[in-house]
Amino acid sequence: MPDTYLPRHLVPELEAALKHTRIVNLTGPRQAGKTTLVRDLFARGRFVSLDDAATLAAIETDPYGQIRSLRDQLGDQPLIIDEAQRSARLPLAIKQIVDADRRKGQFVLTGSSNVFRTATVADSLAGRMRSLTLWPLSAAEIHRAPVSRLVSWATGKDPQLSAIRAKAVSRPAIIDLVLRGGFPEIRQMPLRERQRQYRDNVDAMIDRDVADIMKIRKPDALRRLTDQMAARTANELNIVELSNAVKVRRETTQQYIDILLRLSVIVQLGAWASGEGQREIRNPKYHFADSGVLCALRRFGDQSFDLGADPVAFGAVLESYVLNELLRAAPLQDADARFYHWRSADRREIDILIESGRSLVGIEVKASASVDAGDLRHLRWFSQDGPGQTRQFTGIVFYLGSEKLSFGNRLFALPVSSLWSGSG
């Protein structure tokens, strides 16, 4: 069975949303599998695509009449509108329909960006719409494993290593996962063709999808900025330095970053604040949303992450990879979680900090097959002497070894493979 039909962990969330809300708005990167999920796997309702010029023209001419007519034919089945962001007039028509009809599960909208980007329309649909993001495949989906429950495990009262499964996975096998990324069709290609396709997809996104969000005067500058963001994954940004590298104004740089966020090309980790003021650095970090795209843009190949290569480069890529695995599993944990990073003025830092209720989970990522107590020093300080001492805190170092290790006081080292090996 090809990757395009691998089970997606988001299906239960999609089904639940259709039972409880009138509109489900499914966004995510181009070619992440949204159309396959709603048309071929979900197999319900009527499917129309605004990629079809005639369909788009009809809806733009008479949005309410066209959508109302399609809805009247479906009864309790959903109307699925693919590439919904292509129509500027669609959101208001849908709002008018669901204002008059309270039935659940009337619409499923998919697109690379949020069709309800107008704040007035979005606010008026509060309680009537659920927004979901379909990211590229997670490693658990690729391996046909259950969704990772690591965040729920880490925020539990007494996390035990016996509940974590971790298979022995070689460094080359993990590097292969990182290089392939999670886009269902593209990841199956040989390296050279795969990376060309990923770069072509970025070009297509800039040429086509960006226009659905905003008209920009310098698409070549946005392409340069995308490359620069790839080089800075897992790092805080110096906007002035980045603007100089891309040769655009600071305001334009920030505008372009917002476009990449809205198209799910990158994700932003805000800085977690403990309330200690000047003792903490408040700059956000940015990560590429898919490691395959990231590696293609940076021209990383099979030999790029050999043991003699630049360890800093692989460390940043692996950190983004781990974050993305956690983000993909986040909607299916026991409680909602918010993701941050943390850094103090005296150079202590935590790569990823997850807040769930009163619990905090600190994540460090190490691109090495060995780990020792010194690798947990920032996690230990944060827990015992820092701002985490008043919270339930669990610290985890993900590394490339095969052993599950406990360092006491809810501090652990786990193989990266535990992100897709499951927990019991």
HUSUL-V890522 format. One record per backbone hydrogen bond with DSSP energy under -1.0 kcal/mol. NH is the residue of the N-H (numbers start at 1). CO is the residue of the C=O. E is the energy in kcal/mol with one decimal. If there is no record, write none. Layout:
BEGIN
nh=NH co=CO e=E
nh=NH co=CO e=E
END
This chain:
BEGIN
nh=5 co=2 e=-1.9
nh=6 co=3 e=-2.1
nh=11 co=8 e=-1.6
nh=14 co=10 e=-2.4
nh=15 co=11 e=-2.7
nh=16 co=12 e=-2.4
nh=17 co=13 e=-2.3
nh=18 co=14 e=-2.0
nh=19 co=15 e=-1.1
nh=20 co=16 e=-1.1
nh=21 co=17 e=-2.2
nh=23 co=128 e=-1.9
nh=24 co=107 e=-2.4
nh=25 co=130 e=-2.8
nh=26 co=109 e=-3.7
nh=27 co=132 e=-2.6
nh=32 co=29 e=-1.7
nh=37 co=33 e=-2.2
nh=38 co=34 e=-2.3
nh=39 co=35 e=-2.5
nh=40 co=36 e=-1.4
nh=41 co=36 e=-2.1
nh=42 co=37 e=-2.7
nh=46 co=78 e=-1.8
nh=48 co=80 e=-2.7
nh=50 co=82 e=-2.6
nh=52 co=49 e=-1.2
nh=56 co=52 e=-2.5
nh=57 co=53 e=-2.5
nh=58 co=54 e=-2.2
nh=59 co=55 e=-2.2
nh=60 co=56 e=-2.6
nh=61 co=57 e=-1.8
nh=62 co=58 e=-2.1
nh=66 co=62 e=-2.6
nh=67 co=63 e=-2.3
nh=68 co=64 e=-2.7
nh=69 co=65 e=-2.1
nh=70 co=66 e=-2.1
nh=71 co=67 e=-2.5
nh=72 co=68 e=-2.2
nh=74 co=71 e=-1.8
nh=77 co=74 e=-2.1
nh=79 co=106 e=-2.8
nh=80 co=46 e=-3.4
nh=81 co=108 e=-2.6
nh=82 co=48 e=-2.9
nh=84 co=110 e=-2.8
nh=86 co=83 e=-1.8
nh=87 co=84 e=-1.6
nh=93 co=89 e=-1.2
nh=94 co=90 e=-2.3
nh=95 co=91 e=-2.5
nh=96 co=92 e=-2.2
nh=97 co=93 e=-1.8
nh=98 co=94 e=-2.6
nh=99 co=95 e=-1.8
nh=100 co=96 e=-1.0
nh=101 co=97 e=-1.1
nh=105 co=21 e=-3.4
nh=106 co=22 e=-1.1
nh=107 co=22 e=-2.1
nh=108 co=79 e=-2.3
nh=109 co=24 e=-3.0
nh=110 co=81 e=-2.4
nh=111 co=26 e=-1.4
nh=122 co=118 e=-2.4
nh=123 co=119 e=-2.9
nh=124 co=120 e=-1.6
nh=126 co=123 e=-1.4
nh=128 co=125 e=-2.7
nh=130 co=23 e=-2.4
nh=132 co=25 e=-2.5
nh=134 co=27 e=-3.0
nh=137 co=182 e=-3.1
nh=142 co=138 e=-2.3
nh=143 co=139 e=-2.3
nh=144 co=141 e=-1.2
nh=145 co=140 e=-3.4
nh=153 co=149 e=-2.5
nh=154 co=150 e=-2.9
nh=155 co=151 e=-1.8
nh=156 co=153 e=-1.2
nh=163 co=160 e=-1.7
nh=164 co=161 e=-1.9
nh=165 co=422 e=-2.1
nh=174 co=170 e=-2.0
nh=175 co=171 e=-2.6
nh=176 co=172 e=-2.2
nh=177 co=173 e=-1.8
nh=178 co=174 e=-2.3
nh=179 co=175 e=-2.8
nh=180 co=176 e=-2.3
nh=181 co=177 e=-1.7
nh=187 co=183 e=-2.5
nh=189 co=186 e=-1.9
nh=194 co=190 e=-3.1
nh=195 co=191 e=-2.7
nh=196 co=192 e=-1.8
nh=197 co=193 e=-2.3
nh=198 co=194 e=-2.4
nh=199 co=195 e=-2.1
nh=200 co=196 e=-2.5
nh=201 co=197 e=-2.4
nh=202 co=198 e=-1.8
nh=203 co=199 e=-2.1
nh=204 co=200 e=-2.6
nh=205 co=201 e=-2.5
nh=206 co=202 e=-2.2
nh=207 co=203 e=-2.5
nh=208 co=204 e=-2.4
nh=210 co=205 e=-2.0
nh=212 co=209 e=-1.1
nh=213 co=210 e=-1.6
nh=214 co=210 e=-2.9
nh=222 co=218 e=-1.5
nh=223 co=219 e=-2.1
nh=224 co=220 e=-2.0
nh=225 co=221 e=-2.5
nh=226 co=222 e=-2.3
nh=227 co=223 e=-1.8
nh=228 co=224 e=-2.2
nh=229 co=225 e=-2.7
nh=230 co=226 e=-1.8
nh=231 co=227 e=-1.8
nh=233 co=230 e=-1.2
nh=234 co=286 e=-2.4
nh=235 co=232 e=-1.5
nh=242 co=238 e=-2.7
nh=243 co=239 e=-2.8
nh=244 co=240 e=-2.1
nh=245 co=241 e=-2.0
nh=246 co=242 e=-2.1
nh=247 co=243 e=-1.8
nh=248 co=243 e=-1.8
nh=253 co=249 e=-2.3
nh=254 co=250 e=-2.4
nh=255 co=251 e=-1.9
nh=256 co=252 e=-2.6
nh=257 co=253 e=-2.3
nh=258 co=254 e=-1.9
nh=259 co=255 e=-1.7
nh=260 co=256 e=-2.2
nh=261 co=257 e=-2.0
nh=262 co=258 e=-2.4
nh=263 co=259 e=-1.7
nh=264 co=261 e=-1.5
nh=265 co=260 e=-2.5
nh=266 co=260 e=-1.2
nh=267 co=287 e=-2.9
nh=269 co=285 e=-3.3
nh=272 co=341 e=-3.1
nh=279 co=276 e=-1.4
nh=280 co=277 e=-1.7
nh=281 co=343 e=-2.8
nh=285 co=269 e=-2.7
nh=286 co=235 e=-1.6
nh=287 co=267 e=-2.5
nh=289 co=265 e=-2.6
nh=294 co=290 e=-2.1
nh=295 co=291 e=-2.7
nh=296 co=292 e=-2.1
nh=297 co=293 e=-2.5
nh=298 co=294 e=-1.7
nh=300 co=295 e=-2.7
nh=304 co=301 e=-1.1
nh=306 co=303 e=-1.4
nh=309 co=306 e=-2.2
nh=314 co=310 e=-1.4
nh=315 co=311 e=-2.2
nh=316 co=312 e=-2.0
nh=317 co=313 e=-2.0
nh=318 co=314 e=-2.9
nh=319 co=315 e=-2.0
nh=320 co=316 e=-2.1
nh=321 co=317 e=-2.2
nh=322 co=318 e=-2.6
nh=323 co=319 e=-2.4
nh=324 co=320 e=-2.4
nh=325 co=321 e=-2.0
nh=326 co=322 e=-2.1
nh=327 co=323 e=-2.6
nh=328 co=324 e=-2.2
nh=329 co=325 e=-1.2
nh=330 co=326 e=-1.1
nh=332 co=329 e=-1.7
nh=333 co=330 e=-1.6
nh=338 co=355 e=-2.4
nh=340 co=353 e=-2.4
nh=341 co=270 e=-1.9
nh=342 co=350 e=-2.0
nh=344 co=348 e=-3.2
nh=345 co=279 e=-2.5
nh=347 co=344 e=-1.4
nh=350 co=342 e=-2.9
nh=352 co=363 e=-2.1
nh=353 co=340 e=-3.1
nh=354 co=361 e=-3.0
nh=355 co=338 e=-2.8
nh=356 co=359 e=-2.6
nh=359 co=356 e=-2.3
nh=360 co=392 e=-2.8
nh=361 co=354 e=-2.5
nh=362 co=394 e=-2.7
nh=363 co=352 e=-3.2
nh=364 co=396 e=-2.6
nh=366 co=398 e=-3.0
nh=368 co=366 e=-1.6
nh=375 co=372 e=-1.7
nh=376 co=373 e=-1.6
nh=377 co=374 e=-1.4
nh=380 co=376 e=-2.9
nh=381 co=377 e=-2.5
nh=382 co=378 e=-2.5
nh=383 co=379 e=-1.9
nh=384 co=380 e=-2.7
nh=385 co=381 e=-2.6
nh=386 co=381 e=-2.2
nh=388 co=382 e=-1.8
nh=389 co=386 e=-1.8
nh=391 co=388 e=-1.6
nh=392 co=358 e=-1.0
nh=394 co=360 e=-2.1
nh=395 co=410 e=-2.3
nh=396 co=362 e=-2.8
nh=397 co=412 e=-2.1
nh=398 co=364 e=-2.8
nh=399 co=414 e=-2.0
nh=400 co=368 e=-2.9
nh=405 co=413 e=-2.7
nh=407 co=411 e=-3.2
nh=412 co=395 e=-2.7
nh=413 co=405 e=-2.4
nh=414 co=397 e=-2.6
nh=416 co=399 e=-2.3
nh=418 co=415 e=-2.0
nh=419 co=416 e=-2.0
nh=420 co=417 e=-1.6
nh=421 co=417 e=-1.1
nh=424 co=163 e=-2.7
END
